[in-house]
Amino acid sequence: TFKPDAPVTRAECVAMLVRYYSLFNEVKKGGYTVKYTDVDKKYWAYDDIMELYYAGIVNGDSPNTFLPENNITRAEFTKLVALLFEFEVDETAETNFVDVPAGEWYTPYIAAAYNEGIVTGYSETNFEPDKNVSRQEMCAIIGRKLNIVSDKETVFTDSDEIEDYAKPYVQSMTEAGFIKGYDDNTFRPFENATRAESAAVINRVKKSK
């Protein structure tokens, strides 16, 4: 048992502080104790992933793997955003989406993000939590929360492929440096975001707060 109301001894307080500052100093020096076998120190998103892990925002797929190149679902990304912006999450929350039932791990986060007005369903009754989140969706979700909307034309060569609802957010997120296009000057709005890409975007936003 945890006994949340039990008194804490001075020794226990000291032990907790020692663990905290030890962990803090490791992170500050870049000496992360958690090692994912599939995220080498030279990996482009290594610092983003590690910093978010220690901030309690991301977790690996297992204790030893992160699967950075795997796609991230709408439910998973919504949880990251909810944790990033510290939404008030109600574990008993319910939604009107038939595919987001009470009791699922993602339901409280989707409910919180929906109440914040930053996520929408594909219809009034379907959210599609297991569908991979696209790059343009990622921009729209975060852009809505940050309330950043650019009136400038997008500069990517495939700008005509970006859906109208997402264009202002794609441009504003790009201007802010939160997301980047590809070397060939395309944005690829419908391409699925990877776990590494989402971590990089989330961490850039976190650092700007």
C-alpha positions in Angstrom: 0.0 0.0 0.0 1.1 3.6 -0.6 -0.6 5.2 2.5 -0.9 8.7 1.0 -1.8 10.3 4.3 1.0 8.8 6.3 3.7 11.2 7.7 7.0 11.4 5.9 10.2 11.2 8.0 13.1 13.5 7.6 15.2 10.7 6.3 12.7 9.9 3.6 12.6 13.6 2.5 16.4 13.6 2.3 16.4 10.4 0.2 13.9 11.8 -2.2 15.8 15.1 -2.6 19.1 13.2 -3.2 17.4 11.1 -6.0 15.9 14.2 -7.5 19.0 16.3 -7.6 21.1 13.3 -8.8 18.7 12.9 -11.7 18.6 16.6 -12.4 22.4 16.8 -12.6 22.6 13.9 -14.9 20.1 15.5 -17.3 21.8 18.9 -17.1 25.1 17.2 -18.1 23.5 15.2 -20.8 24.3 12.0 -18.9 21.0 10.3 -19.3 20.6 7.1 -17.3 17.8 5.7 -19.5 19.3 4.1 -22.6 17.1 3.1 -25.6 19.0 0.6 -27.7 17.3 2.1 -30.9 18.1 5.8 -30.0 21.8 6.3 -30.3 23.4 9.5 -28.9 24.1 10.5 -32.5 20.4 10.1 -33.5 19.0 13.5 -34.6 16.2 13.5 -32.1 18.2 12.0 -29.2 18.1 15.0 -26.9 14.5 15.8 -27.6 13.4 12.2 -26.7 15.6 12.1 -23.6 14.5 15.6 -22.4 10.8 14.7 -22.8 11.3 11.3 -21.1 12.8 13.0 -18.0 10.0 15.6 -18.1 7.5 12.8 -17.9 6.0 13.5 -21.3 7.1 10.5 -23.4 7.9 6.9 -22.7 9.5 4.1 -24.6 7.6 1.3 -26.2 9.5 -0.9 -23.7 12.1 -0.2 -21.1 14.9 -0.6 -23.7 13.3 0.6 -27.0 11.6 3.8 -28.1 10.8 2.9 -31.8 11.6 6.4 -33.0 10.7 5.7 -36.7 7.3 4.2 -35.9 4.3 6.3 -36.6 2.4 7.9 -33.7 -1.4 7.6 -33.4 -3.9 10.4 -32.8 -4.5 9.1 -29.3 -0.8 8.9 -28.5 -0.1 12.4 -29.8 -3.1 13.9 -28.0 -1.7 12.5 -24.8 1.7 14.2 -25.4 0.0 17.5 -26.0 -2.2 17.2 -22.9 0.9 16.5 -20.8 2.9 19.2 -22.5 0.3 21.9 -21.7 -0.6 20.3 -18.4 -4.3 20.0 -19.1 -6.5 19.0 -16.2 -7.2 15.4 -16.9 -10.1 13.6 -15.4 -9.6 9.9 -15.2 -13.3 9.3 -15.2 -14.0 11.5 -18.2 -16.3 10.4 -21.1 -16.7 11.7 -24.6 -19.4 11.6 -27.3 -17.1 9.6 -29.6 -18.2 6.0 -29.9 -14.6 4.9 -30.5 -13.3 6.7 -27.3 -15.1 4.8 -24.6 -14.8 5.3 -20.9 -12.0 3.3 -19.3 -9.6 3.4 -22.2 -6.1 4.8 -21.3 -6.5 7.6 -23.9 -10.0 8.7 -23.1 -9.1 11.2 -20.3 -6.5 12.9 -22.6 -8.7 13.1 -25.6 -11.6 14.5 -23.5 -9.3 17.1 -22.0 -7.9 18.2 -25.4 -11.4 18.2 -26.9 -12.7 20.4 -24.1 -9.7 22.7 -24.8 -10.9 23.0 -28.4 -7.7 21.7 -30.0 -8.8 18.3 -31.3 -11.8 17.3 -33.4 -13.2 14.1 -34.6 -13.5 12.8 -38.1 -17.2 13.0 -37.5 -19.4 13.9 -34.5 -19.2 10.3 -33.3 -15.8 9.1 -34.4 -12.4 10.3 -33.3 -10.3 7.4 -34.8 -7.8 7.3 -31.9 -5.7 4.5 -33.5 -5.3 6.3 -36.8 -1.8 7.7 -37.4 -1.6 11.5 -36.9 -0.5 13.4 -40.0 2.0 16.2 -40.1 -0.7 18.8 -40.9 -2.9 17.5 -38.1 0.1 17.8 -35.7 0.5 21.5 -36.7 -3.2 22.2 -36.3 -3.5 20.6 -32.9 -0.6 22.5 -31.4 -1.3 25.7 -33.4 -4.8 25.9 -31.9 -3.5 25.7 -28.4 -0.8 28.3 -29.0 -3.3 30.4 -30.9 -0.9 31.1 -33.7 -2.3 31.6 -37.1 -0.3 33.0 -40.0 -1.9 34.9 -42.8 1.2 34.4 -45.0 1.2 32.0 -47.9 2.9 28.7 -47.3 6.2 28.5 -49.2 6.4 24.7 -49.7 6.3 23.4 -53.3 3.4 21.1 -52.3 1.4 23.8 -50.5 -1.6 23.1 -52.6 -1.8 19.6 -51.0 -2.2 21.1 -47.5 -5.8 21.2 -46.5 -7.4 24.6 -45.9 -8.0 24.1 -42.2 -4.3 23.4 -41.6 -2.6 25.9 -43.9 -2.5 28.8 -41.3 -1.2 26.5 -38.7 1.4 24.8 -40.9 2.8 28.2 -41.8 2.8 29.6 -38.3 4.4 26.5 -36.8 7.0 26.7 -39.6 7.6 30.4 -38.9 8.0 29.7 -35.2 10.6 27.0 -35.9 8.5 24.3 -34.3 8.4 22.1 -37.5 10.4 22.0 -40.7 9.9 20.9 -44.2 12.0 18.5 -46.2 15.2 19.1 -48.1 13.3 19.2 -51.4 11.1 22.1 -50.0 8.1 19.9 -49.6 6.0 19.7 -46.4 4.2 16.4 -47.1 1.1 17.2 -45.1 -0.5 13.8 -45.3 2.6 11.9 -44.3 2.4 10.2 -41.0 4.4 11.8 -38.2 6.9 9.5 -36.5 7.5 9.2 -32.8 10.8 11.0 -33.2 9.3 13.8 -35.2 6.5 14.4 -32.7 9.0 14.4 -29.9 11.1 17.0 -31.6 8.1 19.3 -32.3 6.8 18.8 -28.7 10.2 19.6 -27.2 10.7 22.7 -29.4 7.3 24.0 -28.2 8.2 23.1 -24.6 11.5 25.1 -24.7 9.6 28.1 -26.0 7.2 28.3 -23.1 
